[in-house]
Structures are given as C-alpha cells and as structure tokens.
Amino acid sequence: MTDLELTVHAAKEAGKLLSANFHSEKTVDEAMHHDIKLALDKEAQDLIEGILIGANPNDAFFGEEGISGDQNSRRQWIVDPIDGTVNFFYGIPHFCVSIALRVDDEVVLGVIHDPIAGETWTVEKGGQPLLDGRLVSCSKREKLEESILFIGCGKDEESLKIGLERFRKASLRARKMRMMGSAALGLAYVATGRLDAYIESRISLWDIAAGKLLVEAGGGKVELSPVGKDNVWSIIATNGKIPIEEIL
C-alpha cells in the first residue's frame, strides 16, 4: 500500500467512526469558552495513529490530540482527527479529517475527508489535486465583487480585531462572506473553486498542512506567517487571481 493509499484508508476509517457517532450523545472531555474537546477527538486520532504508525513504526506523529512516534524521524504525520469539532458537537454537518505527511520539513502528501458529504480530497507534491479521483482546480475569478471569501476572526483579542476588520472590508467588496468552522474544508473548497479565499489570523498547523498543498496544486497561492510559537500561523490562501491585498 502506498503512503497515499494508506492515508486515504486512515482518513476514511476515522470518518466511519465519526459518522457512526454524529447523531449520538457526545462525551465532552474539556469545555472551554471558545472550544470543545470530545472523547471522539482522541478516539479518532488513536485510530488514525494505529493505522499510520502501525504501517510505519519509525515515523513521527504530530496530532491535535498529542504527539507520538520517533520525533527524530524524517517522516512526520500531521493530523487533525476532527477539524470542526464544535460543528460536530452541535450537529452541524461540516467537519472533516485532515492528514498530511511531511518529509524533511516539506509536506509531500495531503488528504482531507468529509464523511458526511462523502468527499475525499487527495494531493501529492508535484501532482494534481483530486476530489474523489476527479481533477479539481481553484476558481478563475479575478474580481472581488464576484468572489466568495471565508475569513476567520480567531479567538484572542488581537486576532479577533484583525479578523473583524478584514471581514468588514471584504464584506463591502465581495459577493458573499462565509465563516464555516473548518479550516481544512475551507482550503479544500478554495482548491475546488467553491471559495476564492480563506484567511485566518491564527490557526494551527494540523488544520492547514494538507489544505495548503491542495490549494497550491490547484493553482492558488498560500502565504503563511508564524504567530508566536507551537506551530501557530496566520494564513492567506487564495485562487491566486483576486486582488486580496485590497482588503488586508
């Protein structure tokens, strides 16, 4: 089994677990003001880890719910077992499993799986982005007035201030604005031409690693800037054609 085949298998197995529990009562491990941690987050990550590290015991594993494996390995799996946990908890069918493989500090493979819609995006470095095996690409739209933008506003005071100002400016120019609750799906939608940009002032690596590769393979552009420590970034991902600088 190739790395890509293994990754798709892991994502879909986790997706089956999430789908089976979507309408069930969820066990909350930790409830914060702006976020929720579920027992299923950890269960889904353990399932993914068992598949990926089981097949590659010398690899490193970097997930939202913790790290494991050989952290000195050239190969590192970057995993968000439920991107959109709050959506999942509230019964909103917009969340996904996101898995990327990084080799020598370069992401070489990405898979994003939406178990409710039954959609799976795949991409390998130097290859083309696929949705369920069908070639996709970023939109060709060049005008903000024709675009649909996903702008997140973050959770701390500074990122909220930046995000709200961007949202205000963009709302005056774009056709429509969206806040969807899943960064990985937002990037997958940009790569597919459903959205024209995804912008967030503070986001974690596991949310965007696979999606960044998808957007770039689809002809788009992604700018990442580190925010503090612990693999937190600001991101500007676009179709590469709209004049995004006009609203930043």
Summary of the structure (lengths in Angstrom):
residues: 248
radius of gyration: 17.2
end to end distance: 43.7
largest distance: 51.4
contacts: 870
relative contact order: 0.14
helix: 35%
strand: 32%
